[in-house]
Structures are given as structure tokens and as C-alpha cells.
Amino acid sequence: MNYWSRITSPGNFPPAAEAFDKLMLDTFCMRMKLPPLTDEARTQVVLPVRVGGFGLSSMRIVSPAAWYCSFAHAFTRIRPLVPSLDTLTDDIACVGFFSKYLYR
């Protein structure tokens, strides 16, 4: 899921991320022989270990950051292909996405 969170737009990824998070928590409960978790317990499970959690990161929460970081990492290779930033229009998929979500 880490790979998919890096290559799939955050606008399309939430249903898969939520399904994965549910499976991850269900597996955690099964392996630890726990009853279904309360909302408070679920919150603690996804917290980092350094703050008292179990460190099971929620894909729903981290996927937007993963996608933006992946795009930023690739930008050094993409930028030479763009002759001028003035020619970028919203009909280009990633430009439209950034225009819609980042420049409201």
C-alpha cells in the first residue's frame, strides 16, 4: 500500500486506503486476541511508538503526503520536459489537480 499511496492521486485513493486500514486493524486485533477497538483505542494504535502508540500508520492519513512527496521527488526529472511554466494549463492531469486542491 505504501507504493500505491505514492503513485495514486489522493482524490482517488481514500476508499482503498480505508479498506486497508480496516484490514490492518482487524488483523492487529486478531493477532493480539483483542475485542473490537473503541475509537480511542484505534487512535492509540496508529500513533507513533515514541508517543505511546503501536506505530501502525493509517494509509488514509499518510497517503496525501506520500503522493506529494513522490511528485516532488520526480519533479527534477519532469521539469526539463516542460518548456515553460506559462504553458501549463489545467487540462493537464497533475496541473489540474494542484490547481484545484492547492490554489483555492
C-alpha positions in Angstrom: 0.0 0.0 0.0 2.9 2.3 0.5 3.8 2.1 -3.2 0.2 2.6 -4.2 -0.1 5.6 -1.9 2.8 7.2 -3.7 1.5 6.7 -7.3 -2.2 7.2 -6.8 -3.8 10.6 -6.6 -5.2 11.4 -3.1 -8.5 12.1 -4.8 -8.8 8.5 -5.9 -7.1 6.6 -3.1 -9.3 7.1 0.1 -11.6 4.1 -0.5 -8.6 1.7 -0.9 -6.7 3.3 2.0 -9.8 3.0 4.3 -10.3 -0.7 3.4 -6.6 -1.4 4.0 -6.7 0.4 7.4 -9.7 -1.7 8.4 -8.0 -4.9 7.4 -4.8 -3.8 9.3 -6.7 -3.1 12.5 -8.8 -6.3 12.2 -5.5 -8.3 11.8 -4.0 -6.4 14.7 -7.0 -7.3 16.9 -7.0 -10.9 15.8 -3.2 -11.4 16.4 -3.4 -9.7 19.8 -6.6 -11.5 20.7 -8.4 -8.2 21.4 -12.1 -7.4 21.2 -13.2 -4.8 18.6 -11.4 -1.5 19.3 -13.0 1.7 20.6 -12.4 4.9 18.7 -9.9 5.9 21.4 -8.0 2.6 21.2 -7.9 2.9 17.4 -6.4 6.3 17.7 -3.7 5.0 20.0 -2.9 2.1 17.7 -2.0 4.4 14.8 0.1 6.8 17.0 3.9 6.6 16.6 5.7 4.5 19.2 7.5 7.5 20.6 4.2 9.0 21.8 2.8 5.8 23.2 1.2 4.2 20.2 1.8 1.0 18.3 3.1 2.7 15.1 0.6 1.2 12.7 0.3 4.1 10.3 -3.0 4.9 8.7 -2.8 4.8 4.9 -5.7 7.2 4.8 -3.8 9.8 6.8 -0.4 9.4 5.2 -1.4 8.9 1.5 -1.7 12.6 0.5 1.8 13.4 1.9 3.2 10.3 0.3 1.8 11.3 -3.1 3.0 14.9 -2.9 6.5 13.7 -1.8 6.6 11.3 -4.7 5.6 14.0 -7.1 8.2 16.4 -5.6 10.9 13.7 -5.9 10.1 13.2 -9.6 9.9 16.9 -10.4 13.6 17.2 -11.1 13.1 14.7 -14.0 9.8 16.1 -15.1 10.8 19.8 -15.1 13.1 19.6 -18.2 10.2 18.2 -20.2 8.2 21.4 -19.7 9.5 24.2 -22.0 7.8 27.0 -20.0 5.7 27.0 -16.8 3.5 29.5 -18.6 2.3 26.7 -21.0 0.9 24.6 -18.2 -2.9 24.5 -18.3 -5.5 22.9 -16.1 -6.3 20.3 -18.6 -3.0 18.5 -17.8 -3.9 16.0 -15.1 -1.4 16.9 -12.3 -1.6 20.6 -13.1 -5.4 20.5 -12.8 -5.1 18.6 -9.5 -2.7 21.0 -8.0 -4.7 24.0 -9.2 -7.9 22.5 -7.7 -6.6 21.4 -4.3 -3.6 23.7 -3.6 -4.6 27.0 -5.1 -8.1 27.5 -3.9 
